[in-house]
Amino acid sequence: MIRPKVLVTGATGRTGSAVVSELLAAGYPVRVFVRRDDGRSAALRAQGAEIAFGEMTDFAAVCTAMQGVQRAYWLPPYDPAMLTGAVVFATAARQARLESVVVLTQWLASPSHPAPLTRQHWLADQLFEMIPEIAVTTVNPGFFADSPYLATLDLVAHLGILPWMFGDAWTAPPSVDDIGRVVAAALMDPARHAGRTYRPTGPQLLSGQDIARILGRVFERNVRLVPTPMRIFLKAAYLDGNPLMLLASMAHYLEEHRRGTFTLGAPNDHVQVVTGRAAESFETVARRLASHPSKRRSTANTLREFARFMSIPLVPLPSLSRYMRGLRIATPRRPEYTNESPVWQREHGVSRVAVPSTLEPQPSMESSS
């Protein structure tokens, strides 16, 4: 049987690469759309993917990449031009007469959110809903397990410190691989998933202390939860290469976390229902990431991480307010977090968003396997 060809954008990223692996393993021909020819694109080529190069805002390049393609995955970048890229992708998909697309968005997406990226996500969602004759499936996870919760794993491994900016609220973060599997399943069976929205989550709500205990088991050491000032967190994220557009939105995402927004609708069975596999536990994800050589306990690795940790306060952070003013993106007259937004509550089937400070502990479902 000849399987339809699938275009995957953002294929060198976390969810994109997971989608590519799932589709290739299932025997689907895959074309990936990437910015440049480098080691990551070479790895995708070695897996068996066909490579197309270009920028998502380049209409001609996107149209060329869609030639001979029947289905596609759109991964929004953390970029001021994200919405332009969405228009380019949607227009090219319509001209190419694609039969289905799967789009990744945000659990927080709403029109008046204080985070500019989140408002752009909501607008892109409206755009994709208006594409005629193309089956659209939406995937809208919250924070991923690997980012931000496991982004500081080197500090945990070598210094026993887990920086924490998320307050007392709980979360059920999904693994990147589970998100990729949900996207791939929707691309492989669009008739089943057309018009549906899925929010992949992990299998259990976790507090910061829960996460610290799990990581303590993974690394066989005591892990201390350390409340961290926002500016230090942003400096570390900037040092790690995160784009300014994401950093300019991060304070609002952390505020949503503290308000308990990521506890709503979580955990759920979307991963199981869509993929036929149980959602991966946080511990499973942590153990996979902990196997990287940089996480192995050694004098050299510990000294390296200690030097990096001490250098973070000295990192010069660009002015995010000046950066946003330069983009000239209008701010809503009345910015609304999700518990203040009637639009968000209506679209998510929520009449009132509670702001829990604590939740009753649940029986542990985390496994060391």
C-alpha positions as CSV (number, residue, x, y, z in Angstrom):
1,M,0.0,0.0,0.0
2,I,1.3,3.4,-0.9
3,R,1.2,5.7,2.1
4,P,0.6,9.5,1.7
5,K,3.7,11.7,2.1
6,V,3.8,13.9,5.2
7,L,5.5,17.3,5.5
8,V,6.9,18.0,9.0
9,T,7.9,21.5,9.9
10,G,10.3,22.3,12.8
11,A,11.6,18.8,12.3
12,T,14.9,19.5,14.1
13,G,13.0,20.5,17.3
14,R,11.7,18.4,20.1
15,T,8.2,17.5,19.0
16,G,9.1,17.6,15.3
17,S,11.9,15.1,15.5
18,A,9.6,12.8,17.6
19,V,6.9,13.0,14.9
20,V,9.4,12.2,12.1
21,S,10.6,9.1,14.0
22,E,7.1,7.8,14.6
23,L,6.0,8.3,10.9
24,L,9.2,6.7,9.5
25,A,8.8,3.8,11.8
26,A,5.3,3.3,10.6
27,G,6.4,3.3,6.9
28,Y,5.3,6.8,5.9
29,P,7.4,8.8,3.5
30,V,8.4,12.0,5.2
31,R,9.7,15.3,4.0
32,V,11.0,17.7,6.6
33,F,11.2,21.5,6.3
34,V,14.2,22.9,8.0
35,R,16.1,26.2,8.0
36,R,19.6,25.0,7.2
37,D,21.8,22.0,6.3
38,D,23.6,21.1,9.5
39,G,24.2,18.1,11.7
40,R,20.5,17.9,12.8
41,S,19.2,17.8,9.2
42,A,21.9,15.3,8.3
43,A,20.6,13.0,11.1
44,L,17.1,13.3,9.7
45,R,18.3,12.4,6.3
46,A,20.1,9.4,7.7
47,Q,16.8,8.3,9.2
48,G,15.3,8.3,5.8
49,A,13.6,11.7,5.6
50,E,13.6,13.8,2.5
51,I,14.9,17.4,3.2
52,A,13.5,20.7,2.1
53,F,15.2,23.9,3.2
54,G,13.7,27.4,3.7
55,E,12.1,29.9,6.1
56,M,8.5,29.4,7.2
57,T,7.8,33.0,6.1
58,D,9.0,32.3,2.6
59,F,5.9,31.5,0.6
60,A,7.7,30.1,-2.4
61,A,9.8,27.8,-0.3
62,V,6.9,26.5,1.6
63,C,4.9,25.9,-1.6
64,T,7.8,24.0,-3.0
65,A,8.1,21.8,0.1
66,M,4.4,21.0,-0.1
67,Q,4.5,19.7,-3.7
68,G,3.6,16.0,-3.7
69,V,2.6,16.1,0.0
70,Q,-0.9,15.0,1.3
71,R,-0.6,15.8,5.0
72,A,1.4,18.2,7.1
73,Y,2.4,19.1,10.7
74,W,2.8,22.8,11.6
75,L,5.0,23.6,14.5
76,P,4.9,27.3,15.5
77,P,8.3,28.8,16.3
78,Y,9.1,31.1,19.2
79,D,9.4,34.0,16.8
80,P,7.8,37.4,16.3
81,A,6.9,36.3,12.7
82,M,5.1,33.2,13.9
83,L,1.7,34.5,12.8
84,T,3.1,35.4,9.4
85,G,4.4,31.8,9.1
86,A,1.0,30.4,10.0
87,V,-0.6,32.5,7.2
88,V,2.1,31.3,4.8
89,F,1.6,27.6,5.8
90,A,-2.2,27.8,5.7
91,T,-2.3,29.5,2.3
92,A,0.2,27.0,0.9
93,A,-1.7,24.1,2.3
94,R,-4.9,25.3,0.7
95,Q,-3.2,25.7,-2.7
96,A,-1.6,22.3,-2.4
97,R,-5.0,20.8,-1.6
98,L,-3.7,18.9,1.4
99,E,-6.1,16.5,2.9
100,S,-5.2,17.1,6.5
101,V,-2.9,19.1,8.8
102,V,-2.1,18.8,12.5
103,V,-1.2,22.0,14.3
104,L,0.5,22.5,17.7
105,T,-0.8,25.3,19.8
106,Q,-0.9,26.3,23.5
107,W,-3.2,25.3,26.3
108,L,-3.2,29.0,27.3
109,A,-4.1,30.4,23.8
110,S,-6.6,33.3,24.0
111,P,-7.1,36.7,22.3
112,S,-6.4,39.0,25.3
113,H,-3.6,37.2,27.1
114,P,-0.7,39.4,28.3
115,A,1.8,37.1,26.6
116,P,2.2,38.2,22.9
117,L,3.1,34.6,21.8
118,T,-0.1,33.3,23.3
119,R,-2.2,35.9,21.5
120,Q,-0.5,34.8,18.2
121,H,-1.3,31.2,18.9
122,W,-5.0,32.0,19.4
123,L,-5.1,33.9,16.1
124,A,-3.3,31.1,14.3
125,D,-5.9,28.7,15.7
126,Q,-8.7,30.8,14.3
127,L,-6.9,30.8,10.9
128,F,-6.6,27.1,10.7
129,E,-10.2,26.6,11.6
130,M,-11.1,28.7,8.5
131,I,-9.2,26.6,6.0
132,P,-11.9,24.9,3.8
133,E,-11.8,21.3,2.8
134,I,-8.8,20.4,4.9
135,A,-9.1,18.2,8.0
136,V,-7.5,20.0,11.0
137,T,-6.5,18.4,14.3
138,T,-5.2,20.6,17.1
139,V,-2.8,19.5,19.8
140,N,-2.5,22.0,22.8
141,P,-0.3,20.8,25.6
142,G,0.8,22.8,28.6
143,F,4.4,23.0,29.7
144,F,6.4,20.0,28.5
145,A,8.2,17.7,31.0
146,D,11.6,18.4,29.5
147,S,11.1,22.1,29.3
148,P,11.0,23.8,31.7
149,Y,10.9,21.3,34.5
150,L,13.9,19.2,33.3
151,A,15.8,22.0,31.6
152,T,18.0,22.4,34.8
153,L,18.8,18.7,35.0
154,D,22.6,19.4,35.1
155,L,22.1,21.4,38.3
156,V,20.1,18.6,39.8
157,A,22.6,15.9,38.8
158,H,25.8,17.6,40.0
159,L,24.7,20.1,42.7
160,G,21.5,18.6,44.0
161,I,19.6,21.8,43.3
162,L,16.2,22.1,41.5
163,P,15.5,25.8,40.7
164,W,11.7,26.4,41.1
165,M,9.7,29.4,39.9
166,F,6.3,27.8,39.7
167,G,4.8,28.4,43.1
168,D,2.6,25.8,44.9
169,A,0.4,24.7,42.0
170,W,0.6,21.2,40.6
171,T,1.1,20.0,37.0
172,A,1.0,16.8,34.9
173,P,3.6,17.6,32.2
174,P,3.6,15.4,29.1
175,S,6.7,13.9,27.5
176,V,7.9,15.3,24.2
177,D,7.7,11.8,22.8
178,D,4.1,11.4,23.8
179,I,3.2,14.7,22.1
180,G,5.0,13.5,19.0
181,R,3.1,10.2,19.1
182,V,-0.2,12.0,19.4
183,V,0.6,14.2,16.4
184,A,1.8,11.3,14.3
185,A,-1.3,9.2,15.1
186,A,-3.5,12.1,13.9
187,L,-1.5,12.4,10.7
188,M,-1.7,8.6,10.1
189,D,-5.5,8.5,10.6
190,P,-7.0,12.0,9.8
191,A,-10.5,10.7,9.3
192,R,-10.6,9.6,13.0
193,H,-9.1,12.8,14.4
194,A,-10.4,15.5,12.1
195,G,-11.8,18.5,14.0
196,R,-10.6,17.2,17.3
197,T,-8.5,18.9,19.9
198,Y,-6.1,16.9,22.2
199,R,-4.3,18.0,25.3
200,P,-1.6,15.4,26.0
201,T,-0.6,15.3,29.7
202,G,1.4,13.1,32.0
203,P,-0.3,10.4,34.1
204,Q,-0.3,12.2,37.4
205,L,-0.4,15.7,39.0
206,L,2.9,16.6,40.6
207,S,4.0,19.3,43.0
208,G,7.5,20.8,43.0
209,Q,8.3,18.6,46.0
210,D,7.1,15.5,44.1
211,I,9.4,16.4,41.2
212,A,12.3,16.9,43.5
213,R,11.7,13.5,45.1
214,I,11.5,11.8,41.7
215,L,14.7,13.3,40.6
216,G,16.3,12.3,43.9
217,R,15.4,8.7,43.0
218,V,16.8,9.1,39.5
219,F,20.1,10.5,40.6
220,E,20.3,8.7,44.0
221,R,20.9,11.8,45.9
222,N,19.0,14.4,48.0
223,V,17.5,17.1,45.7
224,R,16.6,20.4,47.2
225,L,13.8,22.6,45.7
226,V,15.2,26.2,45.6
227,P,12.8,29.1,44.9
228,T,14.5,31.2,42.2
229,P,14.0,34.9,41.3
230,M,12.5,35.5,37.9
231,R,15.6,37.5,36.7
232,I,18.0,34.7,37.5
233,F,15.7,32.2,35.7
234,L,15.6,34.4,32.6
235,K,19.4,34.9,32.6
236,A,19.8,31.1,32.7
237,A,17.3,30.6,29.9
238,Y,19.0,33.3,27.8
239,L,22.4,31.6,28.4
240,D,20.9,28.4,27.1
241,G,19.9,30.1,23.9
242,N,16.2,30.6,24.3
243,P,14.8,33.3,22.0
244,L,13.9,36.7,23.4
245,M,10.3,36.4,22.2
246,L,9.9,33.4,24.5
247,L,11.6,35.1,27.4
248,A,9.4,38.1,27.0
249,S,6.4,35.9,27.6
250,M,7.8,33.6,30.3
251,A,6.8,35.7,33.3
252,H,3.2,35.4,32.2
253,Y,3.5,31.6,31.8
254,L,4.9,31.3,35.2
255,E,2.0,33.4,36.6
256,E,-0.4,31.0,34.9
257,H,1.3,28.1,36.5
258,R,1.0,29.8,39.9
259,R,-2.7,30.4,39.3
260,G,-3.2,26.6,38.7
261,T,-4.1,26.8,35.0
262,F,-2.0,23.7,34.2
263,T,-3.9,21.6,36.7
264,L,-7.2,22.0,34.8
265,G,-8.1,19.1,32.6
266,A,-5.1,17.1,33.9
267,P,-4.3,14.4,34.0
268,N,-6.4,13.0,31.2
269,D,-6.4,9.9,28.9
270,H,-5.7,11.7,25.5
271,V,-2.4,10.0,25.0
272,Q,-3.8,6.5,25.7
273,V,-6.9,7.1,23.5
274,V,-5.0,8.5,20.5
275,T,-1.9,6.4,20.5
276,G,-3.0,3.2,22.3
277,R,-0.1,3.6,24.7
278,A,-0.2,4.9,28.3
279,A,1.3,8.3,28.9
280,E,5.0,8.2,30.0
281,S,5.6,9.1,33.6
282,F,7.8,12.1,34.6
283,E,10.3,9.6,36.0
284,T,10.6,7.8,32.7
285,V,11.3,11.0,30.9
286,A,13.8,12.1,33.6
287,R,15.7,8.8,33.5
288,R,15.9,9.0,29.7
289,L,17.4,12.5,29.9
290,A,19.6,11.5,32.9
291,S,21.4,9.0,30.7
292,H,23.2,11.7,28.7
293,P,27.0,11.8,29.4
294,S,26.8,15.4,30.7
295,K,24.6,14.1,33.6
296,R,27.1,11.5,34.8
297,R,28.5,12.3,38.2
298,S,32.2,13.1,37.9
299,T,34.6,15.8,39.3
300,A,35.0,17.4,35.9
301,N,31.2,17.6,35.3
302,T,30.5,18.9,38.8
303,L,33.2,21.6,38.5
304,R,31.9,22.6,35.1
305,E,28.3,22.9,36.3
306,F,29.4,24.8,39.5
307,A,31.3,27.3,37.3
308,R,28.2,27.8,35.1
309,F,25.9,28.1,38.1
310,M,28.1,30.9,39.6
311,S,28.3,32.7,36.3
312,I,24.5,33.0,35.7
313,P,24.0,36.2,37.8
314,L,26.7,37.9,35.8
315,V,25.0,37.2,32.4
316,P,23.9,40.5,30.8
317,L,20.2,40.1,30.0
318,P,18.9,42.3,27.2
319,S,16.0,44.6,28.0
320,L,12.9,42.6,27.2
321,S,10.6,45.6,27.5
322,R,12.8,47.5,24.9
323,Y,12.7,44.4,22.7
324,M,8.9,44.2,22.8
325,R,8.6,48.0,22.1
326,G,10.7,47.5,19.1
327,L,8.4,44.8,17.7
328,R,5.5,47.3,17.9
329,I,3.0,44.5,18.8
330,A,-0.1,46.1,20.4
331,T,-0.9,45.2,24.0
332,P,-4.5,44.4,24.8
333,R,-6.3,47.3,26.5
334,R,-7.4,44.9,29.1
335,P,-5.0,41.9,29.4
336,E,-6.6,38.8,30.8
337,Y,-5.1,35.7,32.3
338,T,-7.1,32.5,31.6
339,N,-9.0,32.7,34.9
340,E,-10.1,36.2,33.8
341,S,-10.9,35.4,30.2
342,P,-14.5,34.5,29.2
343,V,-13.2,33.5,25.8
344,W,-10.7,31.1,27.2
345,Q,-13.2,29.6,29.6
346,R,-15.8,29.1,26.9
347,E,-13.4,27.5,24.5
348,H,-12.1,25.1,27.1
349,G,-15.4,24.3,28.6
350,V,-14.5,26.0,31.9
351,S,-17.0,28.2,33.6
352,R,-14.7,29.3,36.4
353,V,-11.0,28.8,36.8
354,A,-10.1,28.1,40.4
355,V,-6.7,29.2,41.8
356,P,-5.7,26.3,44.0
357,S,-2.9,26.8,46.5
358,T,-2.8,23.1,47.4
359,L,-4.3,19.8,46.2
360,E,-4.9,16.6,47.9
361,P,-1.9,14.3,47.2
362,Q,-2.7,11.4,44.8
363,P,-1.3,7.9,45.1
364,S,2.0,7.7,43.3
365,M,1.8,6.4,39.7
366,E,5.5,7.2,38.9
367,S,7.6,4.2,38.0
368,S,11.3,3.8,37.8
369,S,10.9,1.7,34.7
